[in-house]
Amino acid sequence: MARTFKVSVQGLTADLKANGSYDELELGEYGPDDMLGIFILYRAVEEVFPENNEDLCPASLYVESEGKNHIFYLDNGVITDADSEIKYTPEEALKFVSGQ
């Protein structure tokens, strides 16, 4: 399993609350246990949806691990890989970003 994961978000605050912002926010580097906790918190995010033609960024999670970049979004509370559209539990997402 990878030793560290560099994490950033868009559409979220530092404490993983949806805010719709397009600003990318770097959260830092985390080990496997902390990364699992981030995936668990991410899955529980209460998404914000546009009203009256608002332009909101979806709650997006970016994870860099061993030179690979992974982008996730939420689909009705399910962690989804943006490239493959595969849906993951937090544990499965951790294995995926770890290369397992």
C-alpha positions as CSV (number, residue, x, y, z in Angstrom):
1,M,0.0,0.0,0.0
2,A,1.3,3.5,-0.8
3,R,2.8,5.3,2.1
4,T,1.3,8.7,1.4
5,F,-1.5,10.2,-0.5
6,K,-1.6,13.9,-1.5
7,V,-5.2,15.1,-1.3
8,S,-7.0,18.2,-2.6
9,V,-10.6,19.0,-3.2
10,Q,-12.9,21.3,-5.2
11,G,-16.4,22.2,-4.2
12,L,-15.6,21.4,-0.6
13,T,-14.2,23.2,2.5
14,A,-11.2,21.9,4.4
15,D,-13.5,19.9,6.7
16,L,-15.2,18.3,3.7
17,K,-18.4,20.3,3.7
18,A,-19.9,21.1,0.2
19,N,-19.7,24.7,-0.8
20,G,-19.7,24.7,-4.6
21,S,-16.4,26.6,-4.9
22,Y,-14.3,26.1,-8.0
23,D,-11.2,26.9,-6.0
24,E,-8.9,23.9,-5.5
25,L,-8.0,23.4,-1.9
26,E,-4.9,21.3,-0.9
27,L,-5.6,19.3,2.2
28,G,-2.1,17.8,2.6
29,E,-0.5,14.4,2.6
30,Y,-1.9,11.4,4.5
31,G,-1.1,7.8,5.4
32,P,-3.4,4.9,4.6
33,D,-5.4,5.1,7.8
34,D,-6.1,8.8,7.4
35,M,-6.9,8.3,3.8
36,L,-9.5,5.8,4.7
37,G,-11.0,8.3,7.1
38,I,-11.1,10.9,4.3
39,F,-13.0,8.5,2.0
40,I,-15.5,7.8,4.8
41,L,-16.0,11.5,5.4
42,Y,-16.2,12.2,1.7
43,R,-18.9,9.6,1.2
44,A,-21.0,11.4,3.8
45,V,-20.8,14.8,2.2
46,E,-24.2,16.5,1.8
47,E,-24.0,17.7,-1.8
48,V,-25.2,21.1,-2.9
49,F,-27.2,21.5,-6.0
50,P,-27.6,24.5,-8.2
51,E,-30.7,26.7,-7.8
52,N,-31.7,29.5,-10.1
53,N,-28.9,28.8,-12.6
54,E,-26.2,28.9,-10.0
55,D,-22.8,27.7,-11.2
56,L,-21.6,25.3,-8.5
57,C,-18.6,22.9,-8.6
58,P,-19.5,19.4,-7.6
59,A,-17.8,18.0,-4.5
60,S,-14.6,16.5,-6.1
61,L,-11.8,14.7,-4.4
62,Y,-8.3,14.5,-6.0
63,V,-5.8,11.9,-4.8
64,E,-2.2,11.6,-6.0
65,S,-0.5,8.4,-5.1
66,E,2.8,7.1,-6.4
67,G,2.7,9.4,-9.4
68,K,-0.9,8.6,-10.4
69,N,-3.7,11.1,-10.1
70,H,-7.2,10.0,-9.2
71,I,-10.4,12.1,-9.4
72,F,-13.6,11.1,-7.6
73,Y,-17.0,12.6,-7.5
74,L,-20.2,11.6,-5.6
75,D,-23.1,9.9,-7.2
76,N,-26.0,10.0,-4.7
77,G,-23.5,9.5,-1.9
78,V,-21.4,6.8,-3.7
79,I,-17.7,7.5,-4.3
80,T,-17.2,7.3,-8.1
81,D,-14.0,7.3,-10.2
82,A,-14.3,10.1,-12.8
83,D,-12.3,8.2,-15.4
84,S,-13.9,4.7,-15.2
85,E,-17.3,5.5,-13.6
86,I,-16.6,2.6,-11.2
87,K,-18.3,3.0,-7.8
88,Y,-16.4,2.3,-4.6
89,T,-16.9,1.8,-0.9
90,P,-14.3,3.8,1.1
91,E,-12.3,0.6,1.6
92,E,-12.3,-0.2,-2.1
93,A,-11.4,3.4,-3.0
94,L,-8.4,3.1,-0.7
95,K,-7.3,-0.1,-2.3
96,F,-7.7,1.5,-5.8
97,V,-5.6,4.5,-5.0
98,S,-3.0,2.2,-3.4
99,G,-2.7,0.2,-6.6
100,Q,-4.2,-3.0,-5.2
